Amino acid sequence: MSLIVLIGAQAVGKMTVGKELESSGTGRLLFNHETIDTFARFLGYGSTTFALSDKMRKDLFHVFVTNTDTNTTDTIIFTVMIDFDSPDDTNFLRDISDIFLDADQDVFFVELTAPLDTRIERNVMPDRLAAKPSKRNVKKSQMMLLQSDHDFRLVSHPGELEATFPNVHCTQIDTAKSTPATSAHTINAFIKQYLA
């Protein structure tokens, strides 16, 4: 069993690359809005929604590592946006990775990056809007994308993930220079060297 975490800013391609990984048989995808939007339907996009979403994810991961006989996959592919200046976000990554590491499972952090102009173009792609209700107000979604890019550090410093999470296998891919299928192939090759 293992956990693959696709980390990156809005519209960098996390869900799209995750779907490619899933279709290649690497694991099952849980993209971040699947849990967020479940609660936001009733509570809006406030702090309670995000807290419940985080709890739901962690509960799933805890059960997953102890439920190997009936799990439908041996790997979860999970997507998340991280502010690398936020201790809460760093602690969240530590919490979810520790769930798997404590169960002697492999954890992979794959940071996806792309320039802002590329992400703005992708923000209105039909697949993204279909999967994520909160992005369908395109004007508001673009404003939030720009605001997040201004307010948060959405790309790690070189070697930061490796230094912060020494027991996690880390890599980075520029999705502006790679198709989703090629990115998935690169990720699978990266993972294979540790699972061989």
N, C-alpha and C positions, 0 to 999 in steps of 0.2 A: 504494500500500500504506500501511497505517497500523496503529497499535496503540491500542486503547482499553482503559484500565485502570480498572476499577471498584473503588474503594477504600472500605473501610468495616469496621465492627465485625461480630462474629458476628451473624447473623440480621437484618442490616439490609436484606437483599434483593438482594445482589450477584448471586447465581446466577439469581434469578427475573427481575430486570431484564435480565441478560445473555441469558437465553433469549428474552425479548421482542425484544431487539435482533437476535438471531440470526434469529428468525422473520420479522423485518421485512426481512431481506436485507442487514443492515448488515455482517455478518462471521460468523466461526465462533467459538463460545465455548469457552474453556479455563478452567473454574473451578478454583480453587486446590486443592480436594480431589481432583481427578482425578489430579494428579501425586503429592500427598502420600499418598493411600491406596494407590497402586500399590506404593510401598515399605513402607508401614506394614503391609501384609498379611504381610510377611516379617520386618520389623525392629522393629515397634512404632513408637510416636510419639516417638522420641527425636531427638537432634541429628543423627545420621547420616541419618535419614529426611528431615529438613528440608533438610540440605545436598545430598543427592542430588536432591531435588525441585527445589531452586533451580537446580542444574546442568542438570537436564533441561529446565527452562523456558528457560534462557538458550541452551542448545544449539539448541532448537527455533527460537527467535527469530533466532539467527544464520543458521541454514540458510534460514529463511523469507525473509529480506530478500535472499538471494542466489539464490533458487530460483524466481524469478517466472514462469518459463515453465510450470512444472508444478504450482504451488500451486493448491489447490482454492478459495481465497478470496483477496481482496486485503486483508483486515483480520482481525486477531486481537482478540477481545474477551477480556480476561483479568481475573480477580477476585483480590483479595488484601486481607488485613487488615494494617494498618500501625500500629506504635507510633511516633508522631511524635516521641517523645523518644529513640528508638533510632537511633544513627548507622548501625548495620547495616541497618535497614529503609530508611532514607533512601538509603543507598548502593545497596541492591537496586533501588529505584526509579530511581536514576540509571543504574545498569548497564543495566537493560532499556530505558529510554528512549533511552540513547545508542546502543544497537544499531540502533534505527530512525532516530534523528536522523542518525547517521553515514552512513546509506544514503539520506539526503535524503527520509525519510518522515515523515509527521505522527504526532505522539503526543498523545493526549488523556487527561487524568486527570479522572475523574468521581468526586468524593467523595460517597458516599451516607451520609446520617445518619438517625437515628430515635431517639426517646427509649428509655430502658432498658426501660420497661414494655411498649412495643410489641415490642421485640426478644425479650423473654422469651416473649410470646405466640407469636411467629413461630418460636421455637426448636423447637416441637413440631409444626410443619406437616408433613403427610404427604409432600409433595414433597421437603422438606429431609431428612427421615429416610430416604426412599428413595434419595436421591442420595449421602448422606454416612454411611457406616457408623459413623464415630466419634461421631455424634450420637444414635445409637439408644439408648444408655444415657442416657435423658432426665435422670435425676437428676444424673449426672456431667456431662453436657453443660451443664445449667443452672448447676451449680457453677463450671464453667470459664468460662462466659460472665460470671458475676458477678465472678469473680476477675480476669479480664482487664480488665473495666471498672474495677476498683479499682486494678490494678497498672499499667496502660498508658494512655497518652494516645491515644485512638482517633479523635479528631476534631482536625483541624488548626485552628490559629488563623486568623482572617481574613487573607487575602492570603499566608499562609505558603507554600502550594504554588506560587503564581505567583512569589514571590520566590526560592524555592529552585530552581525549575525554569523559568527565564525563556523557554526555547525550547519549552515544552510548553503546550498549550492546556488550561486548567483551569476547572472549574465544580463546583458543589455542588448536590445535590438532597436535600430532606427527603422520604424515602420514606413517612413517616407521613402526609404531606399529598398524596400522589400515588399513583395506582395504578401497577402495573408497566408497563402499556401507555402510560400518560401519561408516566411517567418515560422510557421508551424514545423516545417521540415528542419529548420535550424534548431528549434527548441527540442525536437525529438532527438536530434543528433547529440545535442548537449546533454540531455537526460540519459541517453543510452550509455554514455561513458561511465556513469556512476552506478547504473543498475546492472551492468554486464557481469 
